[in-house]
Amino acid sequence: MSKPASTSASSVFSGPEGQFCVKLMCPDCRDPIPNIIEDFTSGDYVCGDCGLVLGDRIIDTRSEWRTFANEEGDDPSRVGNAANPFLDGAQLDTVIARGGDNGSGLARNLNRTQGRTTAQRNERNLVQAYKEISALCDAYDMPRSIVDIAKQLYKKVEDDQLQRGKNNDAIIAACIFLACRQEGAPRTFKEICALTKVDRKDIGRTFKFLKSKLGTNTGTTSSDDLIARFCSNLNLGQEARIITRLLTQKAKDMENISGKNPVSIASACIYMASHLIGDGRDAKAISEIAGIGEATIKTTYKILYVNRSELLTLDILARSPQAKESNLITP
């Protein structure tokens, strides 16, 4: 049984550079290296050797970790969840935790009831849409900046009530498409269709509608924006990317190809550049990556081949000793 301290448990001594320090020592043990236990439960300092109580009402200065996770599990945090900038209001409501009821399920039921009664329908729709946008963008490893821009666009659609009569999945797909353009990492309509499972016509119509209503910078898609990603997916090196970029820059000024789709121009230039350096890719492999037909690539390549004397200047052929006009395939 612990007994109260009969004499002072502290002694004052001179520390380094004349500073005075307080050293806690058990008056009974007189051990220069005391075994002091801090019992924060009872608020006492206790000698671990003899059990003498050396102090009481001590203050616990450790971090007050608490769990604020919605799901069950350990998620220590000293504060609550960060405010979501894409939601309205102060977001300081008290939320009933799902766990902590010894598995009876009562806390989970109370959490659901509170969610139905307090959450506004508009906010629930926004949260659900934000989750879907995040999941879709994560599937294509899109950067966080694109995810945030897509959420901002969707919130503007909700605030302006532009979603009435529109397919919500098409709106989400169009917001992701616009966000990719604004961030300088555009995706093709076929890629967005494969990602969101929304028909291309629906995405196109929704994109044009939002483009006219939002009044934001929608950006443009050029061949240069697609080259790096297409070449990377085709396992082509830096040399092929440089030659392809030079070919697209020269092809833009050609009369017969200036009005072509940027995806078609980029694909045809990759087809030509890969054969110039002796590491050719067939039209089928490029069409699977670019999302266009083989016939479209070959048709655009015919125009490039006919005008090869204008395209294959010395700066392109000098990029690699393997870059030779003789390596080109006759269309």
Phi, psi and omega in degrees: 000135182286148180237149183291153180291129181271332179234174182297137181264000183243149174223138182265133177221162182274123181268193179299143178057034174076008180282140180269131181236156178251123180247125181274128183217143178286123182291341179273314183282324182055035180278126180297336175245084188287152176258083184263130179250129177266106180264093184287340179295315179263350179076036184235152165264125184233137174285125183286349182266312184250349179085009181288133177280117184263344180190158180224168179057042178283155182259131178279112182265006180286166180293139180268079182287136177223166181252124180241014183288144176287324179271165178287147181132176183266119178220074185293136179204143180275349180226173176281185179296147178293147179294137180273116182292347182266002177245152181272164176089172182284337178059041179249021181291150175275131183245133178286128182290154180279329184257192177085013180246023179058034175077012181284339181085358181294317181297321179295318179295320177295323178296318179294317180298317179296321179297323179288325187274327187260326184286135177281151183296319180299318180293321178297320179296320179295315181299317180296319179293321179296320178297319180292319178297315180298317181294319180293316181292324177295330180295331178255012179055042178283146181293163183298328181297322179292320179299315181294320179294319178298321178293320178298318179296318180294321179295323178294324176297318179293317181296321180274000179055046179271353185276354182294128180078005181249153175288122184296323178295323178292325178295316178298316179298318180293324178295319177294319179299315179294320180297319178297320178294314182296329183273001178078021177229065188293149172244153179282163178299324181293324177294318178293324177296316179294329181284314188262350182062030178253142181299144183298322181295321179295319179295318181298315180295316179294322178299315179295323180294312180293324179299323181278333185267323185287325180070024179258169178287111183272348179071176179225162177249123177243166180296325182297328181290338185261342188298310184301316182291317179296315180296323179294318180291337178266004180060039175263143185281184182296328181296317179294324180294318181296314181295320179297318179295321177295321179295318180293323178296322178284327182291332180298330183274355181282139186293321186280351187234355186297331182268005182285160176297135179304327179294320179294319180295314180298318181294317180293322178292324175295319178300315180290316183295321181296325178281331178298322183268005177079017178234059190293145172244138181281165184294331181293316180296320180291322181294325179292326179282316185279338180081026176233168184284155177297321181299323179294319179295315182292324178296316178292325179293326178301319179295319178295321182292321179296325181259028183296333179295329177278329184278314188275074178276176185297326182294332177279314181292336180277356181293330182208141176296342179273348181284103183226143178295334180292343181281347183292146178270134178285125181290000000 
